[in-house]
Amino acid sequence: MSSNNTSNELLQKTTEEDNCLKEDEVTPWKVCATSTGGIDYHKLIKKFGCEAIDGKLIKKFEQVTKMKAHTWLRRGLFFSNKDLSKILDQYSEGKPIYIYTGRGPSSEAMHLGHLVPFIFTKYLQDALGAIVVIQMSDDEKFAFKGNKEDKSVEYYNELTYKNAIDIIACGFDLDKTYIFSNYRQMGKELYYNTVKINQSTTGNQIRGIYGLDLNNNMGELSWPAFQCSPAFSSSFPDILHKNGEYGPLHPDGSRDYIGKQIYCLVPMAIDQDPYFRMARDFADKYKKNGYLKPATIHTKFLVGLGGIKEKMSSSSSSVPTLYLTDSIETIKNNIIKHAFSGGKDTKALHLKYGGNLYTDVCYQYLLYFMDSDEELAKIAHDYRSGKMMSGEIKKIMAEVVGNVITQHQEKASKVTDSIIRQFFTRDREFNLNVYERDDVVLESDEVYDTYGINFDTTFGAIPPEGAVEYEKEQMDKMN
Ligand code: TRP
């Protein structure tokens, strides 16, 4: 009986993996690349109807916010958007905007990949002086995982507060940030918007957008509206529209917010985009009621240690995950032992052909976490030419990522219960002011042209003769 179960599970797994071999698959539940070259992000931008972030937009970002672009913008890691330009226009006209993102608390510990959108959201909070609301979707995780993991909704709710430590440690400004458990706080205006979204969405649309069907439970099927509703400012009138216009008193003493809404920007990993396509469609239908389409900005996935075909994930079992709570020794060991190398199998081959920067997991991590372009360019050239060995780049990456996590752990250790409590408290004063800043020195347009989607992540490093052909041969063998 149990062996039967196992083989069934295996069968299911192989067919799932097979499915993925036809086309890159990026949904809120599954991310999987068909080629050893990783996910084709250009294709994804087209498929999702988004726009690439190019040098022009980055220049506008710097001009308007008076902040230098984050390394991740410049290097094309936050690579896609909808209406970011509109948000910048609002900001430059002195009109308020706000930021919404979220986290499904599904594991005790968050990993390094989870941190990327939050580090960037905190940067956007500074750049735009904006209020940030963070939805902890414990109810979502209960709907999607509760049966499989045999866990209660209270369990996922506990994870909300555990995960909040790592989120707060990213440095969010308490006076400008509200974090909430969706399970405990869904109600009032958030619920009013959820009601409207659910009423305007058919089951067929849910099936079409998310691939869910009638075998899914009702929690899963109705989840999308809950993720969409915080993207409308009328869901938080007490925070965002304190002095706005309210309608007449209802018999129960409540009032509706009837004033103007403000624009929302949602930073996220690209797999969450389906929710916000739905939110934008809804806003279109409710335009006459003052609903505004949320703007989005998307990050690529931080790849797993096992190779660039997979994102870092808590559920992948073949290679270890870099958990933020792991000891630094464990993290470094895991990197040295398991990071997929773009280097060659023998020293002689490596000296001849050098390392493949695209498939080398350590190099990909350095793109995120090594700030200096000069240092990174040198590594790119030395590793690509074969001068730097794969052991060396691993050591460098282990050091850099080790430092990032050490610093994070120090900040996380200072997040007390009382601090958590404050972030989760809704009834308090929020700071809606934006910051005054001096202009920044802008680059020339030629420099901006090399930013964002056009950024050369190899820094001009040229593969040795025959290396590309050799690497292609090796990849074909693996596929
Ligand atoms: N669905 C996301 C997850 O599974 C969590 C989430 C909730 C979210 N609201 C969001 C992500 C808004 C991005 C933006 O992790």
Boltz pocket constraint, residues with backbone or C-beta under 6 A from the ligand:
constraints:
  - pocket:
      binder: B
      contacts: [[A, 28], [A, 100], [A, 101], [A, 102], [A, 103], [A, 104], [A, 105], [A, 135], [A, 136], [A, 137], [A, 140], [A, 227], [A, 266], [A, 267], [A, 268], [A, 269], [A, 272]]
      max_distance: 6.0
